[in-house]
Amino acid sequence: MVTSDDTRKKEASAHAERRSREPDDAPQERVPATEALRRATEQLTELLGRAPESVSALKPTEEGWTAEVEVVELERIPETTSVMASYEVVLGPGGQLLGYERGKRYTRAQIDREDR
C-alpha cells in the first residue's frame, strides 16, 4: 500500500534528480586567476593527452576566463625544431572548460615578427 508520505518522497526524489540534470541558472562565482590557470592546463592535458608547456595569456571575460596555452605537438631533436601549438581555452567562471581551439603552429625557435 502506497501512502501519501511515500508519494511525496518519490516526487521530491524525482524533482531533485531533474534539478541535478538541469543547468544551474544562478551565476557562479569567478575562481581566482591562479585557479583558472591550473584548471585550464589540467583539463587541456586530459583532452589532448599532452601537458601544456606554458600559459602565455589569461584574461577574464564576461563568461569566465580565456587562456592561451602553448603545447608541444611534435618533439624533435634538436629541441628548437619541436613543433608547438597555441590553444585558446575558454573557461566558465567556476573554471570548467567550455571549449578550446588550436590556433597557430610554429617551431619552438620561432619568434614573433612585427612585419608578418
LINVEN-V473702 format. One line per field, one symbol per residue. phi: phi as a letter, one per 40 degrees, with the letter a starting at -180 (. if undefined). A space follows every 10 residues. Layout:
# LINVEN-V473702
phi=???
This chain:
# LINVEN-V473702
phi=.ccccccccc cccccccccc cccccccccc ccdccccccc ccccdcccgb cccabcaabc bcciabbbbc bccacbbcdc cccbbbbcbb bcccgccbaa acccbacdcc bcbccc
